[in-house]
Amino acid sequence: QVQLVESGGGLVQAGGSLRLSCAASGGTFSSYVMGWFRQAPGKEREFVASITGTDRNTYVADSVKGRFTISRDNAKNTVYLQMNSLKPEDTAVYYCAARTYNGVYYFARQSAYDYWGQGTQVTVSS
């Protein structure tokens, strides 16, 4: 079993920054593909960013490209989402996800991930 715990959310003014963390326990973290998704009120959950295991290849949604950066520290079993130049439309619950098995997958699809955190609220005021 893998447990994911997000932290770092909060209230920030537009233009500000936050860094989300997701600490993983159980399994071999360095081999997992890790992702961040978000869900705004009344909207479907959407892909934000992902990072592969040892190669650390990253993918970022167009809506946050140039503002958000995903990274990981395999020694700390933690993945991060650095969010800069935040906008009110970034307000959402942010979820961390892990893909723990091999195979072909599409990094932006929720079904590619088999473990999820409980989410952390990010609110950006205008």
C-alpha positions in Angstrom: 0.0 0.0 0.0 1.1 3.5 -0.8 0.0 6.5 1.1 0.2 10.0 -0.2 -0.1 13.1 2.0 -0.2 16.6 0.4 0.7 19.8 2.2 1.4 23.4 1.4 -1.9 24.6 0.3 -3.5 27.9 1.5 -4.7 31.3 0.7 -2.6 33.5 -1.5 -3.1 36.7 -3.5 -3.0 36.7 -7.2 0.6 36.9 -8.5 1.9 35.1 -5.4 3.5 31.7 -5.0 3.0 28.4 -3.2 4.8 25.2 -3.1 2.9 22.0 -2.6 4.5 18.9 -1.3 3.4 15.3 -1.5 5.0 12.8 0.8 4.8 9.1 -0.1 5.1 6.1 2.1 5.2 2.5 1.2 6.7 0.9 -1.9 9.6 2.1 -4.1 9.0 5.8 -4.6 11.8 6.3 -7.0 10.2 4.1 -9.6 6.7 5.7 -9.5 5.4 8.2 -11.9 4.0 11.0 -9.8 1.3 13.5 -10.9 -0.6 16.5 -9.7 -4.2 17.1 -10.6 -6.7 19.7 -9.5 -10.4 20.1 -9.2 -12.1 23.5 -9.0 -15.7 23.8 -7.7 -18.2 22.6 -10.2 -15.5 21.3 -12.5 -14.0 18.0 -13.4 -10.6 17.0 -12.1 -7.9 18.0 -14.5 -4.3 17.2 -15.1 -1.7 19.7 -13.9 1.8 18.1 -14.1 3.6 14.8 -13.9 7.1 13.5 -13.5 8.6 10.1 -14.2 10.7 8.1 -11.7 14.5 8.0 -12.2 14.5 9.9 -15.6 12.5 12.7 -14.1 10.8 13.6 -17.4 8.2 16.2 -16.8 4.9 17.1 -18.4 2.9 20.2 -17.6 -0.6 21.3 -18.7 -0.7 24.2 -21.1 -2.8 26.2 -18.6 0.1 26.3 -16.1 3.1 26.0 -18.4 5.7 28.6 -17.5 4.2 29.2 -14.1 4.2 25.7 -12.4 7.1 23.4 -12.0 7.0 19.8 -10.8 10.0 18.2 -9.2 10.8 15.3 -6.9 13.3 14.3 -4.2 13.6 10.5 -4.3 15.7 10.5 -1.1 12.8 12.2 0.7 10.0 10.3 -1.1 8.5 13.6 -1.9 7.2 15.3 -5.0 6.7 19.1 -5.2 4.6 21.5 -7.2 6.0 25.0 -7.3 3.3 27.4 -8.3 4.3 30.9 -9.3 2.3 33.8 -10.7 -0.9 32.3 -9.3 -4.2 33.4 -10.8 -7.7 33.2 -9.3 -8.5 30.5 -11.8 -5.9 28.3 -10.2 -8.2 28.0 -7.1 -8.9 24.3 -6.6 -8.2 21.3 -4.5 -4.9 19.9 -5.6 -4.3 16.1 -5.6 -1.2 14.1 -5.7 -1.2 10.8 -7.5 1.1 7.9 -8.0 1.4 5.3 -10.7 3.2 2.3 -9.2 3.1 -0.2 -12.1 4.7 -0.5 -15.5 3.1 -0.4 -18.9 1.9 2.1 -21.5 0.0 5.0 -20.1 -1.1 8.5 -20.8 0.3 10.8 -18.1 -2.7 13.2 -18.1 -5.3 10.5 -17.6 -6.5 9.9 -14.1 -6.9 6.2 -14.7 -3.1 6.0 -15.2 -2.6 6.5 -11.5 -3.5 3.9 -8.8 -3.0 5.9 -5.6 -4.3 9.3 -4.6 -3.8 11.7 -1.8 -6.6 13.4 0.1 -6.0 16.8 -1.6 -5.0 20.2 -0.4 -6.9 23.4 -1.0 -5.4 26.3 -2.9 -7.3 29.6 -2.9 -6.1 32.5 -5.0 -7.7 35.8 -4.2 -8.0 38.6 -6.8 
